[in-house]
Amino acid sequence: MKLRDRSRPPGVIDLWIRSVEAEFGGGEQIVTLQRLSPLVREMLETPADAPSHLVEMGFVLGVDNRRLEFALRSLELLAEASGPAGEAMFKTRAAAVNVADGWNAGVLNRTQHVNSRLTPLPIFLQLVQQRYLQADEYAVPPSQQVVIVVVDVQHVVGSRLEQTRVQRTVTEHLRHVFNAGQPVSAGTNGNLAVMVERSPSLLDDVAAVSRAIAADATLSAHALRVWIEPLSDDQIHLESHLESLLGELV
């Protein structure tokens, strides 16, 4: 649905830039936000185009060498500045994943290959941590909100190139089942992980991934395990828990 009030977006953008400047100070980073203003205006006027624009927003921030924390906090401040309609676009895991994917591509440069279906591991960690930081907003503890679905890829037989191929193929199977709001990340040990909402379809979805992997002839030479890893309600153990699944959290 297109926002009718064409006078509103510039006011939102001004408020957004002022709030970012108040938190991070002025300088070149504000110049980057000003360059992003037309893109933000388009998102406010045409919300259906927001996902691709969020990736582009992240790309510009990455190319301009803005820190990832700055990119994600700027997104949060944009959500706060844009009211309920804007929050529906910007205050979601899917929005954060899109900005992070664009940022990752921007940092690595357009000429380098980026698997846009994977969320960088530091962002994946932040997205899981948010469920603990926002626990008061939910009626159930974090362990009852989300789980981590893990695919063990670290024991693939073959070269590093073969492991990369297997990761990419498995990621495609994961993305056929889990939506964009459920981020997929690759660990430093090779394993893949998805942060998945607990729902009545969880077991069926994981079974569908397992069947797809088992039926894929290109993966038949490898013994890949898929399982559901529950999370603790105690955030103090979260990083060590994830490191046991994914390797060092760089």
C-alpha positions as CSV (number, residue, x, y, z in Angstrom):
1,M,0.0,0.0,0.0
2,K,1.5,3.4,-1.1
3,L,1.6,6.1,1.5
4,R,-0.6,9.0,0.4
5,D,0.9,11.9,2.3
6,R,3.8,13.0,0.0
7,S,4.8,15.7,2.5
8,R,5.5,13.1,5.2
9,P,8.6,11.3,3.9
10,P,11.0,14.4,3.9
11,G,10.0,15.0,7.5
12,V,10.7,11.5,8.4
13,I,14.1,11.6,6.7
14,D,15.1,14.8,8.5
15,L,14.1,13.3,11.9
16,W,16.0,10.1,11.0
17,I,19.2,12.0,10.1
18,R,19.0,14.2,13.2
19,S,18.6,11.2,15.4
20,V,21.6,9.4,13.9
21,E,23.7,12.6,14.1
22,A,22.7,13.0,17.8
23,E,23.9,9.4,18.5
24,F,26.9,9.1,16.3
25,G,27.9,12.7,15.6
26,G,28.2,14.4,12.2
27,G,30.8,14.1,9.4
28,E,31.0,11.8,6.4
29,Q,28.6,9.2,7.8
30,I,25.8,11.8,7.7
31,V,26.8,12.6,4.1
32,T,26.2,8.9,3.3
33,L,22.7,9.1,4.9
34,Q,21.9,12.2,2.9
35,R,22.8,10.2,-0.3
36,L,20.5,7.5,0.9
37,S,17.6,9.9,1.3
38,P,16.0,9.4,-2.1
39,L,16.1,5.6,-1.5
40,V,14.5,6.0,1.9
41,R,11.8,8.2,0.4
42,E,11.0,5.6,-2.2
43,M,10.6,2.9,0.5
44,L,8.3,5.1,2.5
45,E,6.2,5.9,-0.6
46,T,6.3,2.3,-2.0
47,P,6.7,-0.2,0.8
48,A,6.4,-3.2,-1.6
49,D,9.9,-2.3,-3.0
50,A,11.5,-2.1,0.4
51,P,13.3,-5.4,0.5
52,S,15.5,-4.7,-2.6
53,H,16.0,-1.1,-1.5
54,L,17.2,-2.3,2.0
55,V,19.8,-4.4,0.3
56,E,20.9,-1.4,-1.7
57,M,20.9,0.7,1.5
58,G,23.3,-1.8,3.1
59,F,25.4,-1.9,0.0
60,V,25.9,1.9,0.0
61,L,26.8,1.9,3.7
62,G,29.3,-1.0,3.1
63,V,30.9,0.7,0.1
64,D,31.3,3.9,2.2
65,N,33.1,1.9,4.9
66,R,30.5,2.5,7.6
67,R,30.6,0.1,10.4
68,L,28.0,-2.7,10.5
69,E,26.8,-1.5,13.9
70,F,26.2,1.9,12.4
71,A,24.2,0.4,9.6
72,L,21.9,-1.7,11.8
73,R,21.5,1.1,14.4
74,S,20.6,3.5,11.5
75,L,17.9,1.1,10.4
76,E,16.5,1.0,14.0
77,L,16.5,4.8,14.2
78,L,14.7,4.9,10.8
79,A,12.0,2.6,12.1
80,E,11.6,4.8,15.2
81,A,11.4,8.0,13.0
82,S,8.9,6.6,10.5
83,G,6.0,5.7,12.8
84,P,3.9,2.5,12.7
85,A,3.8,2.1,8.9
86,G,7.6,2.4,8.7
87,E,8.2,0.1,11.7
88,A,6.3,-2.6,9.8
89,M,9.0,-2.4,7.1
90,F,12.1,-1.6,9.1
91,K,11.7,-3.1,12.6
92,T,11.9,-6.8,11.4
93,R,14.6,-9.5,11.2
94,A,14.1,-9.6,7.5
95,A,14.9,-5.9,7.1
96,A,18.1,-6.4,9.2
97,V,19.1,-9.4,7.2
98,N,18.6,-7.4,3.9
99,V,20.7,-4.5,5.1
100,A,23.4,-6.9,6.4
101,D,23.5,-8.8,3.1
102,G,23.9,-5.5,1.2
103,W,26.5,-4.3,3.6
104,N,28.5,-7.5,3.2
105,A,28.4,-7.1,-0.6
106,G,29.4,-3.5,-0.3
107,V,32.4,-4.3,1.9
108,L,33.6,-7.1,-0.4
109,N,33.0,-4.9,-3.5
110,R,30.7,-5.6,-6.4
111,T,33.5,-7.5,-8.3
112,Q,33.8,-10.2,-5.7
113,H,31.4,-13.1,-5.4
114,V,29.0,-12.9,-2.5
115,N,26.4,-15.6,-1.5
116,S,23.5,-13.2,-0.8
117,R,21.5,-16.0,0.7
118,L,23.8,-16.2,3.7
119,T,23.8,-13.8,6.7
120,P,27.3,-12.9,8.0
121,L,28.0,-14.7,11.2
122,P,28.3,-11.6,13.4
123,I,24.9,-10.4,12.2
124,F,23.4,-13.9,12.8
125,L,24.7,-13.6,16.4
126,Q,23.2,-10.2,16.8
127,L,19.8,-11.4,15.5
128,V,19.8,-14.2,18.0
129,Q,20.9,-11.9,20.8
130,Q,18.0,-9.5,20.0
131,R,15.6,-12.2,21.0
132,Y,17.1,-12.1,24.5
133,L,17.3,-8.3,24.6
134,Q,13.6,-8.0,23.6
135,A,12.4,-10.8,25.9
136,D,10.2,-8.5,27.8
137,E,8.2,-7.8,24.6
138,Y,7.2,-11.5,24.4
139,A,4.9,-13.6,26.6
140,V,7.3,-16.6,26.4
141,P,11.1,-16.9,27.0
142,P,13.6,-16.9,24.1
143,S,14.0,-20.7,24.2
144,Q,10.3,-21.0,23.4
145,Q,10.4,-18.4,20.6
146,V,13.2,-19.7,18.3
147,V,15.6,-22.6,17.8
148,I,18.7,-23.1,15.7
149,V,18.4,-25.6,12.9
150,V,21.9,-27.0,12.2
151,V,23.3,-28.8,9.2
152,D,26.6,-30.5,9.8
153,V,28.8,-29.7,6.8
154,Q,32.2,-29.7,8.5
155,H,32.9,-33.3,7.8
156,V,32.5,-33.1,4.0
157,V,35.0,-35.3,2.3
158,G,37.1,-33.4,-0.3
159,S,38.7,-30.0,-0.9
160,R,37.7,-26.6,0.4
161,L,36.1,-26.0,-3.0
162,E,33.9,-29.1,-2.5
163,Q,32.9,-27.9,0.9
164,T,31.9,-24.5,-0.5
165,R,29.8,-26.3,-3.2
166,V,28.1,-28.4,-0.6
167,Q,27.4,-25.4,1.5
168,R,25.9,-23.5,-1.4
169,T,23.7,-26.5,-2.4
170,V,22.4,-27.0,1.1
171,T,21.7,-23.3,1.5
172,E,19.5,-23.5,-1.6
173,H,17.5,-26.4,0.1
174,L,17.2,-24.4,3.3
175,R,16.0,-21.3,1.5
176,H,13.3,-23.4,-0.3
177,V,11.9,-24.2,3.2
178,F,12.7,-21.2,5.4
179,N,11.7,-17.6,4.6
180,A,13.9,-14.5,4.4
181,G,13.0,-13.6,8.0
182,Q,14.8,-16.8,9.2
183,P,18.5,-16.0,8.6
184,V,20.9,-18.7,7.4
185,S,24.6,-18.4,8.3
186,A,27.7,-20.4,7.7
187,G,30.0,-21.1,10.7
188,T,33.8,-20.9,10.6
189,N,33.8,-24.7,11.0
190,G,31.7,-25.1,7.9
191,N,28.3,-25.9,9.5
192,L,25.2,-24.1,8.4
193,A,22.6,-22.7,10.9
194,V,19.2,-21.2,10.6
195,M,17.4,-19.2,13.3
196,V,13.9,-20.6,13.1
197,E,10.7,-19.6,14.8
198,R,9.1,-22.3,16.9
199,S,5.8,-23.1,15.2
200,P,3.6,-26.1,14.5
201,S,5.3,-26.6,11.2
202,L,8.9,-26.7,12.7
203,L,9.3,-30.5,12.7
204,D,7.8,-30.8,9.2
205,D,10.0,-28.1,7.8
206,V,13.2,-29.7,9.2
207,A,12.1,-33.1,7.9
208,A,11.5,-31.5,4.5
209,V,15.1,-30.1,4.5
210,S,16.4,-33.6,5.5
211,R,14.5,-35.3,2.7
212,A,15.7,-32.7,0.1
213,I,19.3,-33.2,1.1
214,A,18.9,-37.0,1.1
215,A,17.3,-36.9,-2.4
216,D,19.9,-34.6,-3.9
217,A,22.3,-36.8,-6.0
218,T,25.0,-34.2,-5.9
219,L,25.2,-34.6,-2.1
220,S,25.1,-38.4,-2.0
221,A,28.8,-38.7,-1.3
222,H,28.6,-36.9,2.0
223,A,27.0,-37.8,5.3
224,L,25.2,-34.6,6.3
225,R,23.3,-34.4,9.6
226,V,20.4,-32.0,10.2
227,W,19.0,-31.4,13.7
228,I,17.1,-28.9,15.9
229,E,19.3,-27.2,18.6
230,P,17.2,-25.7,21.4
231,L,18.5,-22.5,23.1
232,S,18.9,-21.8,26.7
233,D,16.9,-19.0,28.4
234,D,20.2,-17.7,29.9
235,Q,22.0,-15.4,27.5
236,I,25.3,-15.6,29.3
237,H,25.9,-19.0,27.6
238,L,24.7,-18.0,24.2
239,E,28.1,-17.2,22.5
240,S,29.8,-20.3,23.8
241,H,26.8,-22.4,22.8
242,L,26.9,-21.0,19.2
243,E,30.7,-21.5,19.1
244,S,30.2,-25.1,19.9
245,L,27.9,-25.4,16.8
246,L,29.6,-23.0,14.4
247,G,33.2,-22.5,15.4
248,E,34.8,-19.2,16.3
249,L,32.4,-16.2,16.1
250,V,34.5,-13.8,14.1
